[in-house]
């Protein structure tokens, strides 16, 4: 747009461009790709009981893909990348995956494993060359044990407990 070009010329400033990297997870089309079962969301989204969780092997393949996407964003001239870990997309869904079996569920270390491995892979690929950020929610208002940033001391409704999100930050 010529007005942006003129503003950049007159002020010496230019837009700071950020490319968001995300995996849509349960919002994928044509079929949801589930990181975890979340009864409240599964019911609301009419996800059948037969829908399977993504395998640990599939999840383990994603950090390399995030790093490749970050490299492409850098080569395209973006100033930064943003790892989307909010709104119950895949990264965010795994944060609350206490009931998921395997390497990406249960403990806080396991539930944040994909995020940390993607961050490490991205840092190795583009660290120091472009900025790396993340949009991360800290409370998703979903009942424990399925919610992120929720207390196990609930009374029929989710109660915030930000210990784990703060620990991750």
Buried (B, 14 or more C-beta within 10 A) or exposed (E): EEEEEEBEEEEEEEEEEBBBBBBEBBBBEEEBBBBBBBEEBBEEEEBEEEBEBBEBEEBBEBBEEBBBBBBBBBEEEBBBBBBBBBBBBBBBBBBBBBEBEBBBBBEBEBBBBBBEBBBBBBEEBBEEEBBBEBBBBBBBBBBBEBBBBBBEEBEEEBBBBBEBBEEBE
